[in-house]
Every structure is written in C-alpha cells, then in structure tokens.
Amino acid sequence: MNIAGKIIDVHKRRIYPGIVTISAGKIESVVETGESPGHFIMPGLADAHVHIESSMLVPSHFAVAAVRHGTVAVVTDPHEIANVLGREGVKFMLDNAESVPLKMVFGAPSCVPATSSESAGAKINSAEIKEMLLEGRVKFLAEMMNFPGVVYDDPEVHGKLKAAREAGVPIDGHAPGLTGEELKKYIGSGISTDHECTSIEEALEKISGGMKILIREGSAAKNLETLAPLLTYHPGEVMLCTDDLHPETLLGGHINRLVARLITMGYDMFDVIRAATLNTFNHYHIGAGTLKPGDPADFIIIDDPSAMNVRQTWIDGQCVYDGDKTLFTPGEVVKINKFKCTRLLQDEIRVINEGGRINVIVAVNGELTTEAEILRTGEDEFVLPRPEEDLLKIVVKERYNDKPPAVGFIKGFGLKRGAMASSVAHDSHNIIAVGTNDRDIVTAINLIIDAGGGMSVASDDGAEILKLPVAGIMSDLPVTAMASRYEKLSETVKALGSRLDAPFMTLSFMALLVIPKLKMSDRGLFDGVAFRHIPLFVPNPYDKYRT
C-alpha cells in the first residue's frame, strides 16, 4: 500500500514530498518524490503519562477517543484502580486494553495505598511489584509519589525501586518541589522522570541531575506555558503528557492540542514533535514507529502542523481512524467493583459544637492545592454549614468497610443550596461529599452507595447520579455519552451556586493527601505540610492551665 503526502521527518529535521509504502504492518520504504498532496504525514503521537481512569472511561473506550486525535501510544499508570482493587484492577486494565489497537504501556503502581493516612481498597507490596515486572505485562515502575520514603530509606519503598532496577525498566518520579541533596538521592535511586515541575528553575535542576521532564497539560494541572521554554534549552529531555484527562477534555483533543499550541507559540516544530513522539517512544521502549523503513507503520495524516487536525490515524499498518470515524469497536466491558459500606444516616454526620474554633479547608479554583483557615464555631449546639459565608460541610465515607464517616468544613465551593458527592476521590476513591445541609449530603452519598459508585447531586429540585459501575471510578459508556452526562451534572452543581470551573474535578482532589495544604481523608483532616492528621477543633492553648 502506498500513501503520498508531505513527510515530516523528525530524524533529519526536514519536510519533503514523498510516498510511504506499507507492507505487513511495517514501513517498507519512504521515497522522496517531486510533488505530493497538500496534507502532511508524521509519526503518531504519544502521551508520556496519563491515568486512564481519570477520564472515567475504560481503556478500550479511551482508545476510541484518543486515536481520533492522532494518539498511537500512551504510557499509563493504573494507580487509581489499583488503590481500589489491587492487582485484580491492574489485570482488568491490561485485559481490556488488549481488545483495541492503541499501544497502551502500563506501569506497576508504586504507591498502593498512596499513604498510610487513609483507607484504600488494596495494597501492593514490593514482592508483588517484583512478580508483576517478572510477568512482563507491566513495563515500568509507575510514579514514586512517596519521595519521603525514598529520601529516608523506607525499606519497602526501596524494595520496589530495587525490583525495577533489576528488571531493567524505567522508574517514573513524582517529586513536587524536591531540591538539593534530597533530590540527588531521589534521582540516585534510579528515578528518571518527573511530571510535577511548576517552574523552569525546578525543571532545570532536575534535568541537571539526569531526569527527563514531562510537560503536563491536562484537565487539572496545567504547566505547559510555564515549562515550554525547556523545548529550547533541552529538547531531547522533554516529553508531553496530560496526567489526568476528563472526558469532555478528551473529546476535544489530546496531545495534538499541546503540539498545535506549542508550534503556534513559536517553538521549533521538530523539537515539539520529537517531544510528542520519539522522546517518549525511546524512553519507555515503546514499539512504535517514526516513519523509518522497518518500523511499525504508526503514523498520522494531518492538514497542518500548527492546527494538528487529524485526518487519519494508522497503527501497525491499519487505518484505525478515518475522517470522522473510528474503525474498530471495543468489546464488552467486564464490570468489577468493591463497595462494602452501608447507607448513611443524618445523625452520623452531625458535629457537636465543642466551642472555640475549627480548622477549615479552603479550595482554590483550578488548583490541586488548598489553603487553610481557622473559623469560630458560634454558640449553637451543632456546628452547621453557613452557605451565606461559603462555609460548607465536607464528608468522607470509607467504602471498603462499614465505618463512621469523617466530617469537616470547607470553603471555596460556593454552593448556596444542595450537595454534591463522588466516589472519584484521589487516591483511595472513598466517597467524598460537600454540601449546605445534612439531608442533601446524606442523599447524595446514599445514591452513590446504592449504585456502587458514581457522581451525584441532591437538592430541593431532586437528585440525580452519573453511575460509575467499573470500580466506582469508570463508566462502560463511550466518551461522547460520558462527556455529555458529566458536563450536564457539572452544570447542575453550578446552578446550585458553585463558582468553580470544574466542581467535580475539584472535589475529587480534596482527598488527595500528598498535595498540600489541608485535605480530608476518611480518618479526618490531614495537614499536607506537616504530613499528619489534625483535629477539627483547634485546641485552646490555655486548657493545660485549667483544673
């Protein structure tokens, strides 16, 4: 089969008219010609780090959406489902991915549970990591979020790192703000990437230590504009990733959007394309082609590099997307889950007023981090939400055991009435809810318990839920349906007064303990700076003098 077009050659850094010949799924030849059609032929794109579960799509449905945007490979950490179901969850992701042509490279999740300060559904220890790597279905050790464990010589953490080094696979990092001697020790353990940089200075220090930097631009964290100059300084040390990508974002584009933005911003086209293709393929040993004879026939046809509108996507010599149609169909989705908690009662989330002051989480629009405030409780018998002051109640209910919920207070969501809840709550995915009153909070949580997972809203107007029957974090629906329903539910929350751009996404990160400043686990408030639980009520310093 012959395909003509303007060839974008990332190896020789040139564009020329040519004909690509495909035989038995591989590139047989690329021959320069005198003229060609107006479209461009270039290597297919790769996402260097993404949690597929964050799209709320199973891998096969994620693939359908991704190939439309020219993605031929993704490097993915099944960390979210592993915290729910352990190795069984990882196996589900691997099995489901095999039903579609997208090249999905899975890692062994290194932090299950993410911390010891919350209740997860599973645990994966160093011996199991070694077994998984020896089995060969996972190809790298996924992001090592427990950087204190690396720096302070936690034996279990170093057992996982040793297993990866012995297997000869890449080790991904996750070390926001780590510098100096601690960073050197972290890198010295074999960790080779980081996607958490928020400044050029941080990224340059990590590159100088030998790390590759993943420029991230997803639905939550957005660092592309800040880190883009790395393409000028160190084009060979940079990859592009999304990390967390919600369905409505994926519907509109993937790595192609990042490539188009960077080229439009004036960065060298070949350096940008290299960061989105060759650098990732090489680092993770992905068997993907770059338009060289003998390579797998993985490429895309686009109209213009500065727009990155994809006409066709080819993987292993097969056209998998053409025009506006994906040319493969995902198989049936097997549903696996873990929900063992029973329905909640309003009495269980009442907070008796102990007097004085309380610690309050302050959510920040568009940020994973939070702030903290201390507020007075008043004189009522119970501490109640005060929607007029944007003081709402936050509840986390463990779903893996039937235990009492943790209750606190939060600002920043802006709800004037009603409540919202979700079983997508990084990283342990317990049920998290925010609301203006106990009745609606309990209604929203119980909708999720009854459904075995989902996102819900409850108010005087009624109650509704978007069900997530796969591990309580993913749907069996395709991306178009998921994006539509997710956006509709988000608009319902905004109609109740929320001023957040993405209220459910913000809610999902209010339980992410590894990101400061103040968060909420199923065991109570957690200080992400001191890395310990703190009480809801602020202790009175004069109590020790009372008799």
Phi, psi and omega per residue, in radians:
M1 nan 2.346 3.136
N2 -1.999 2.374 3.093
I3 -2.278 2.203 -3.102
A4 -1.807 2.605 3.089
G5 3.008 -3.089 3.071
K6 -1.485 2.010 -3.037
I7 -1.442 2.187 3.004
I8 -1.670 1.844 -3.065
D9 -1.691 1.817 -3.094
V10 -1.307 -0.307 -3.124
H11 -1.404 -0.819 -3.125
K12 -1.688 0.008 3.067
R13 0.954 0.956 3.099
R14 -2.615 2.809 3.064
I15 -2.095 2.301 -3.131
Y16 -2.615 2.681 3.072
P17 -1.230 2.383 -3.101
G18 -2.831 3.076 3.103
I19 -2.186 2.209 3.072
V20 -1.701 2.173 3.099
T21 -1.847 2.242 -3.103
I22 -1.950 2.369 3.078
S23 -2.554 2.223 3.090
A24 0.936 0.712 3.065
G25 1.414 0.045 -3.102
K26 -2.175 2.863 3.059
I27 -1.377 2.007 3.107
E28 -1.423 -0.720 3.132
S29 -2.824 2.747 2.980
V30 -2.261 1.927 -3.000
V31 -1.992 2.266 3.107
E32 -1.298 2.443 -3.133
T33 -2.203 3.095 -3.117
G34 -1.388 -0.500 -3.135
E35 -2.663 2.926 -3.112
S36 -2.761 2.931 3.022
P37 -1.079 2.969 -3.039
G38 -1.342 -0.261 -3.100
H39 -1.406 2.912 -3.094
F40 -1.944 2.568 3.040
I41 -2.038 2.208 -3.093
M42 -2.520 2.874 3.097
P43 -1.049 2.586 3.059
G44 -1.182 2.774 -2.995
L45 -1.628 2.769 3.122
A46 -2.316 2.434 2.981
D47 -1.678 2.048 -3.015
A48 -1.369 -0.191 3.101
H49 -2.902 1.981 3.105
V50 -2.611 2.460 2.970
H51 -1.663 1.808 -3.091
I52 -0.993 -0.619 -3.102
E53 -1.033 -0.492 -3.113
S54 -1.192 -0.310 3.034
S55 -1.354 -0.154 -3.060
M56 1.093 0.349 3.083
L57 -2.002 2.548 2.991
V58 -1.260 2.806 -3.058
P59 -0.933 -0.691 -3.094
S60 -1.144 -0.684 3.102
H61 -1.319 -0.560 3.009
F62 -1.037 -0.731 -3.125
A63 -1.062 -0.743 3.135
V64 -0.991 -0.751 -3.136
A65 -1.261 -0.719 -3.019
A66 -1.180 -0.721 -3.079
V67 -1.160 -0.395 3.077
R68 -1.102 -0.404 -3.099
H69 -1.847 0.258 3.051
G70 1.504 0.184 3.105
T71 -1.417 2.231 3.090
V72 -1.959 -0.231 -3.115
A73 -2.650 2.546 3.019
V74 -2.362 2.510 3.018
V75 -1.799 2.060 -2.927
T76 -2.305 2.439 3.119
D77 -1.854 1.942 -3.137
P78 -1.420 0.715 -3.065
H79 -1.090 -0.664 -3.044
E80 -1.174 -0.895 -3.132
I81 -1.222 -0.487 3.108
A82 -1.152 -0.594 3.096
N83 -1.233 -0.295 3.073
V84 -1.623 -0.815 -2.944
L85 -2.210 0.052 3.103
G86 1.134 -2.508 -3.075
R87 -1.119 -0.498 3.074
E88 -1.073 -0.674 3.109
G89 -1.179 -0.709 3.096
V90 -1.087 -0.760 3.127
K91 -1.072 -0.691 3.086
F92 -1.008 -0.804 -3.116
M93 -1.102 -0.770 3.132
L94 -1.091 -0.797 -3.109
D95 -1.143 -0.760 -3.123
N96 -1.142 -0.652 -3.128
A97 -1.152 -0.494 -3.092
E98 -1.201 -0.193 -3.096
S99 -1.479 -0.054 -3.071
V100 -2.320 2.796 -3.046
P101 -1.394 -0.293 3.141
L102 -0.988 2.342 -3.109
K103 -1.453 1.779 -3.115
M104 -1.859 2.017 -3.131
V105 -1.756 1.962 -3.068
F106 -1.688 2.555 3.055
G107 -1.826 2.902 3.016
A108 -1.529 2.054 -3.091
P109 -1.084 2.202 -3.023
S110 -1.576 -0.270 -3.030
C111 -2.259 1.333 3.097
V112 -2.237 1.830 0.019
P113 -1.286 2.890 -3.107
A114 -1.164 -0.694 3.063
T115 -2.480 2.924 3.077
S116 -1.556 0.111 -3.064
S117 -1.768 0.256 3.109
E118 -2.596 2.895 -3.116
S119 -1.790 2.013 3.097
A120 -1.809 3.043 -3.121
G121 -1.569 -0.118 -3.055
A122 -2.788 2.994 3.054
K123 -2.485 2.369 3.057
I124 -2.132 2.008 -3.081
N125 -1.658 -3.135 -3.052
S126 -1.143 -0.605 3.112
A127 -1.122 -0.684 3.115
E128 -1.230 -0.638 3.058
I129 -1.029 -0.773 3.128
K130 -1.071 -0.756 3.115
E131 -1.080 -0.783 -3.122
M132 -1.070 -0.740 3.141
L133 -1.191 -0.638 3.113
L134 -1.192 -0.590 3.107
E135 -1.107 -0.544 3.007
G136 1.592 -0.037 -3.141
R137 -1.400 -0.471 3.016
V138 -1.747 2.513 -2.904
K139 -2.004 -0.018 3.114
F140 -2.821 2.921 3.021
L141 -1.618 2.084 -3.027
A142 -1.287 2.994 -2.866
E143 -0.793 2.153 3.115
M144 -1.495 1.541 -3.106
M145 -1.285 -0.432 -3.096
N146 -1.422 1.159 -3.121
F147 -1.182 -0.498 3.010
P148 -1.083 -0.610 3.108
G149 -1.133 -0.571 3.079
V150 -1.244 -0.859 -3.043
V151 -1.172 -0.654 -3.061
Y152 -1.824 0.378 2.897
D153 1.100 0.788 2.992
D154 -1.127 2.145 -3.037
P155 -1.112 -0.594 3.141
E156 -1.218 -0.728 3.084
V157 -1.064 -0.822 -3.118
H158 -1.224 -0.421 3.024
G159 -1.144 -0.659 3.095
K160 -1.195 -0.739 3.121
L161 -1.117 -0.710 3.122
K162 -1.105 -0.721 3.120
A163 -1.040 -0.695 3.136
A164 -1.214 -0.739 3.127
R165 -1.097 -0.728 3.139
E166 -1.168 -0.543 3.110
A167 -1.395 -0.211 3.122
G168 1.238 0.568 -3.119
V169 -1.913 2.749 3.089
P170 -1.117 2.679 3.069
I171 -2.131 2.115 -3.131
D172 -1.516 2.559 3.134
G173 -1.889 2.947 3.075
H174 -2.804 1.597 -3.013
A175 -2.454 1.231 -3.113
P176 -1.099 2.181 3.047
G177 1.353 0.024 -3.110
L178 -1.261 2.315 -3.084
T179 -2.460 3.096 2.961
G180 1.080 -2.527 -3.075
E181 -1.117 -0.598 3.112
E182 -1.131 -0.690 3.080
L183 -1.115 -0.732 3.128
K184 -1.045 -0.709 3.129
K185 -1.187 -0.687 3.126
Y186 -1.060 -0.856 3.134
I187 -1.161 -0.657 -3.120
G188 -1.111 -0.296 3.116
S189 -1.395 -0.048 3.118
G190 1.888 0.029 -3.112
I191 -1.350 2.239 -2.893
S192 -2.052 -0.087 -3.128
T193 -2.410 2.845 2.973
D194 -2.639 2.385 3.114
H195 -2.082 0.255 -3.045
E196 -1.871 0.151 -3.127
C197 -1.171 2.399 3.107
T198 -2.093 0.044 3.089
S199 -2.547 2.720 3.083
I200 -1.074 -0.707 -3.104
E201 -1.061 -0.776 3.111
E202 -1.081 -0.784 -3.110
A203 -1.122 -0.732 -3.120
L204 -1.142 -0.653 3.099
E205 -1.130 -0.695 -3.135
K206 -1.221 -0.670 3.073
I207 -1.123 -0.711 -3.140
S208 -1.104 -0.432 3.091
G209 -1.495 -0.095 3.086
G210 1.923 0.118 -3.117
M211 -1.493 2.688 2.890
K212 -1.631 2.480 -3.127
I213 -1.906 2.229 3.078
L214 -1.681 2.000 3.074
I215 -1.360 2.117 -2.998
R216 -1.863 2.349 3.030
E217 -2.593 1.646 -3.108
G218 -2.084 -2.705 3.108
S219 -1.373 -0.503 -3.092
A220 -1.767 -1.328 -3.103
A221 -1.469 2.349 -3.083
K222 -2.312 1.877 -3.083
N223 -2.144 0.166 -3.001
L224 -1.077 -0.883 -3.066
E225 -1.131 -0.633 -3.138
T226 -1.185 -0.726 -3.008
L227 -1.678 -0.109 -3.092
A228 -0.934 -0.614 3.129
P229 -1.032 -0.293 3.072
L230 -1.037 -0.473 3.120
L231 -1.134 -0.462 3.091
T232 -1.438 -0.734 -3.067
Y233 -1.384 -0.769 -2.993
H234 -2.443 1.123 -3.057
P235 -1.076 -0.454 -3.127
G236 -1.427 -0.160 -3.070
E237 -1.891 0.265 -3.007
V238 -2.145 2.447 2.991
M239 -2.276 2.923 3.132
L240 -1.991 2.463 3.132
C241 -2.625 2.928 3.100
T242 -1.984 -0.478 3.123
D243 1.230 -1.362 3.115
D244 -2.120 2.188 -3.040
L245 -2.329 1.961 -3.141
H246 -1.378 2.810 -2.966
P247 -1.068 -0.668 -3.111
E248 -1.211 -0.531 3.072
T249 -1.228 -0.807 3.133
L250 -1.070 -0.615 3.120
L251 -1.045 -0.586 -3.090
G252 -1.555 -0.241 -3.141
G253 2.792 2.956 -3.108
H254 -2.381 -2.264 -3.140
I255 -1.110 -0.486 3.103
N256 -1.000 -0.599 3.118
R257 -1.158 -0.674 3.125
L258 -1.173 -0.744 3.130
V259 -1.066 -0.828 -3.124
A260 -1.072 -0.748 -3.134
R261 -1.096 -0.778 -3.099
L262 -1.149 -0.711 3.101
I263 -1.143 -0.729 3.116
T264 -1.122 -0.558 3.114
M265 -1.264 -0.171 3.069
G266 1.840 0.087 3.126
Y267 -1.357 2.628 -3.071
D268 -0.981 2.216 -3.051
M269 -1.033 -0.740 -3.087
F270 -1.210 -0.648 3.080
D271 -1.134 -0.716 3.128
V272 -1.111 -0.854 -3.114
I273 -1.127 -0.648 3.095
R274 -1.059 -0.729 3.132
A275 -1.131 -0.474 -3.108
A276 -1.651 -0.018 -3.077
T277 -2.414 -1.515 -2.954
L278 -0.998 -0.773 -3.108
N279 -1.044 -0.745 -3.134
T280 -1.254 -0.763 3.125
F281 -0.990 -0.774 -3.078
N282 -1.226 -0.786 -3.052
H283 -1.126 -0.709 -3.073
Y284 -1.723 0.164 3.088
H285 0.947 0.787 -3.140
I286 -1.436 2.297 3.107
G287 -1.380 1.139 -3.140
A288 -2.094 2.624 -3.044
G289 -1.615 2.732 3.104
T290 -2.257 0.626 3.088
L291 1.161 0.644 2.995
K292 -1.922 2.512 3.071
P293 -0.948 2.311 -3.100
G294 1.669 -0.300 3.102
D295 -1.292 2.746 2.911
P296 -1.001 2.523 -3.106
A297 -1.422 1.285 3.085
D298 -1.921 1.979 -3.130
F299 -2.813 2.955 3.099
I300 -2.303 2.706 3.063
I301 -1.964 2.157 -3.078
I302 -2.202 2.879 3.130
D303 -1.489 -0.650 -3.044
D304 -2.835 2.263 -3.130
P305 -1.022 -0.536 -3.109
S306 -1.361 -0.203 3.088
A307 -1.934 -0.586 3.106
M308 0.977 0.673 2.982
N309 -1.399 2.108 -2.995
V310 -1.578 2.191 3.074
R311 -1.590 -0.760 3.138
Q312 -2.488 2.599 2.993
T313 -2.200 2.277 -3.135
W314 -2.086 2.339 3.078
I315 -2.302 2.167 -3.134
D316 0.899 0.731 3.047
G317 1.393 0.064 3.111
Q318 -1.972 2.330 3.064
C319 -1.324 2.019 -3.082
V320 -1.808 -0.212 3.056
Y321 -2.569 2.299 -3.079
D322 -2.458 1.963 3.085
G323 1.255 -1.702 3.105
D324 -2.245 0.428 -3.039
K325 -2.344 2.229 2.997
T326 -1.435 2.329 -2.959
L327 -1.780 0.506 2.984
F328 -2.548 2.760 -3.078
T329 -2.142 2.175 3.094
P330 -1.115 2.618 3.089
G331 -1.374 -3.065 3.136
E332 -1.167 2.462 -3.109
V333 -1.586 2.124 3.036
V334 -1.387 2.281 -3.083
K335 -1.729 2.144 3.063
I336 -2.186 2.616 -3.018
N337 -2.805 2.984 3.046
K338 -2.664 1.783 3.074
F339 -2.390 2.016 -3.097
K340 -2.140 0.010 -3.113
C341 -1.504 2.747 3.103
T342 -1.797 2.982 -3.068
R343 -1.064 2.666 -3.052
L344 -1.684 2.609 3.043
L345 -1.937 2.672 -3.115
Q346 -1.069 -0.625 -3.130
D347 -1.022 -0.477 -3.052
E348 -1.285 -0.269 -3.112
I349 -1.998 0.182 3.054
R350 -1.284 2.512 -3.134
V351 -2.044 1.904 3.102
I352 -1.204 2.307 -3.082
N353 -1.319 1.960 3.090
E354 -1.546 0.019 3.112
G355 1.447 2.720 3.069
G356 1.625 -2.145 -2.980
R357 -2.355 2.758 3.115
I358 -2.232 2.624 2.990
N359 -1.382 2.336 -3.059
V360 -2.230 2.291 3.017
I361 -1.294 2.459 3.045
V362 -2.115 1.874 3.102
A363 -1.304 2.560 -3.124
V364 -2.110 2.210 -3.101
N365 -1.008 2.198 3.077
G366 1.383 0.114 -3.101
E367 -2.116 2.588 3.021
L368 -1.432 -0.480 3.127
T369 -1.348 2.791 3.054
T370 -2.233 2.949 2.964
E371 -1.924 -3.127 -3.137
A372 -2.433 2.528 3.063
E373 -2.334 2.820 3.006
I374 -2.069 2.157 -3.089
L375 -2.160 2.651 3.088
R376 -1.362 2.596 -3.024
T377 -1.588 -0.343 -3.062
G378 1.494 -2.885 -3.010
E379 -1.965 0.018 -3.113
D380 -1.177 2.804 3.121
E381 -1.104 -0.664 3.130
F382 -2.039 2.627 3.010
V383 -1.442 2.104 -3.041
L384 -2.019 2.698 3.007
P385 -1.062 2.624 3.060
R386 -2.231 1.416 -3.049
P387 -0.990 -0.540 -3.139
E388 -1.156 -0.353 3.061
E389 -1.851 0.157 -3.088
D390 1.089 0.494 3.054
L391 -1.756 1.918 -3.081
L392 -2.023 2.873 3.093
K393 -1.605 2.427 3.058
I394 -2.080 2.360 -3.093
V395 -2.272 2.344 2.998
V396 -2.110 2.132 -3.129
K397 -1.985 2.055 3.080
E398 -1.104 2.392 -3.108
R399 -1.803 -0.154 -3.060
Y400 -1.584 -0.309 3.077
N401 -2.496 2.784 -3.109
D402 -1.595 1.480 -3.097
K403 -2.131 2.800 3.105
P404 -1.076 2.595 3.138
P405 -1.337 2.806 2.975
A406 -1.685 2.417 -3.047
V407 -2.261 2.390 3.082
G408 -2.617 -2.834 -3.122
F409 -2.364 2.649 -2.998
I410 -2.561 2.585 3.020
K411 -2.093 2.821 3.048
G412 1.895 -0.276 -3.120
F413 -1.462 -0.507 3.006
G414 1.345 0.113 3.134
L415 -1.056 2.352 3.069
K416 -1.703 -0.390 3.091
R417 -2.770 2.818 3.074
G418 1.396 -2.966 -3.097
A419 -2.666 2.798 3.081
M420 -2.359 2.647 -3.115
A421 -2.602 2.795 -3.118
S422 -2.755 2.537 2.969
S423 -1.705 0.111 2.916
V424 -1.637 1.754 -3.071
A425 -2.560 1.711 -3.046
H426 -1.077 2.413 0.021
D427 -1.867 -0.190 -3.049
S428 -1.556 -0.263 3.052
H429 1.053 0.784 2.868
N430 -1.373 3.072 -3.101
I431 -1.491 2.264 3.139
I432 -2.166 2.439 -3.103
A433 -2.489 2.618 3.041
V434 -2.329 2.376 -3.134
G435 -2.869 3.006 -3.069
T436 -1.644 -0.216 -3.124
N437 -2.758 2.725 -3.031
D438 -1.154 -0.657 -3.098
R439 -1.053 -0.860 -3.093
D440 -1.244 -0.598 3.087
I441 -1.068 -0.840 -3.122
V442 -1.133 -0.692 3.105
T443 -1.065 -0.794 -3.129
A444 -1.115 -0.732 3.132
I445 -1.165 -0.761 -3.106
N446 -1.173 -0.528 3.023
L447 -1.021 -0.721 -3.127
I448 -1.239 -0.722 3.106
I449 -1.076 -0.785 -3.139
D450 -1.093 -0.631 -3.083
A451 -1.491 -0.234 -3.047
G452 1.276 0.573 3.073
G453 2.165 2.535 3.094
G454 2.722 -2.956 3.051
M455 -2.198 2.369 -3.005
S456 -2.428 2.806 3.061
V457 -2.402 2.429 3.082
A458 -2.416 2.406 3.106
S459 -2.818 -3.055 3.060
D460 -1.067 -0.376 -3.136
D461 -1.356 -0.212 -3.077
G462 2.218 -2.984 -3.111
A463 -2.362 2.557 3.106
E464 -2.591 2.728 -3.090
I465 -2.459 2.482 2.933
L466 -1.774 1.906 -3.025
K467 -1.312 2.473 3.087
L468 -2.247 1.414 -2.987
P469 -1.339 -0.191 -3.135
V470 -1.685 1.793 -3.134
A471 1.088 0.192 -3.106
G472 1.291 0.133 -3.090
I473 -2.292 -0.162 -3.121
M474 -2.358 2.736 3.104
S475 -1.842 2.860 2.992
D476 -1.718 0.201 -3.132
L477 -1.539 2.741 3.020
P478 -1.291 2.928 -3.004
V479 -1.076 -0.674 -3.089
T480 -1.082 -0.804 3.132
A481 -1.153 -0.735 -3.130
M482 -1.131 -0.777 -3.124
A483 -1.069 -0.750 -3.122
S484 -1.120 -0.804 -3.102
R485 -1.234 -0.646 3.125
Y486 -1.146 -0.780 3.139
E487 -1.140 -0.641 3.118
K488 -1.112 -0.766 3.140
L489 -1.160 -0.662 3.094
S490 -1.094 -0.694 3.114
E491 -1.162 -0.579 3.074
T492 -1.082 -0.748 3.109
V493 -1.114 -0.732 3.136
K494 -1.126 -0.578 3.099
A495 -1.183 -0.351 3.076
L496 -1.500 0.014 3.024
G497 2.059 -0.158 -3.092
S498 -1.116 2.361 3.127
R499 -1.809 0.161 3.127
L500 -1.343 2.518 3.104
D501 -1.140 -0.702 -3.118
A502 -2.377 1.425 -2.997
P503 -1.075 -0.676 -3.137
F504 -1.249 -0.601 3.093
M505 -1.149 -0.779 3.100
T506 -1.064 -0.763 3.117
L507 -1.015 -0.707 -3.072
S508 -1.124 -0.402 -3.116
F509 -1.697 -0.014 3.121
M510 -1.281 -0.175 3.070
A511 -1.904 0.144 -3.109
L512 -1.482 1.646 -2.961
L513 -1.204 -0.431 -3.074
V514 -1.364 -0.063 3.081
I515 -1.995 2.068 -3.066
P516 -1.203 2.993 0.255
K517 -1.824 -0.850 -3.129
L518 -2.191 2.210 -3.127
K519 -2.296 -3.097 -3.054
M520 -2.318 2.121 3.015
S521 -1.894 3.122 3.111
D522 -1.208 -0.102 3.111
R523 -1.870 0.055 3.073
G524 2.119 -2.974 -3.121
L525 -1.128 2.490 -3.101
F526 -2.293 2.175 3.093
D527 -1.496 1.897 -3.076
G528 -1.331 -0.158 3.080
V529 -1.552 -0.898 3.088
A530 -1.359 -0.250 -3.138
F531 0.987 1.006 3.097
R532 -2.771 2.787 3.045
H533 -1.274 2.572 3.065
I534 -2.264 2.726 -3.125
P535 -1.305 2.748 3.056
L536 -1.145 -0.816 -3.126
F537 -1.526 2.317 -3.124
V538 -1.328 2.166 -3.130
P539 -1.055 2.472 3.073
N540 -1.437 2.091 -3.076
P541 -1.107 -0.291 -3.120
Y542 -1.595 -0.080 -3.122
D543 -1.048 -0.577 -3.068
K544 -1.181 -0.263 3.132
Y545 -1.644 -0.112 -3.098
R546 -1.475 2.624 3.112
T547 -1.982 nan nan
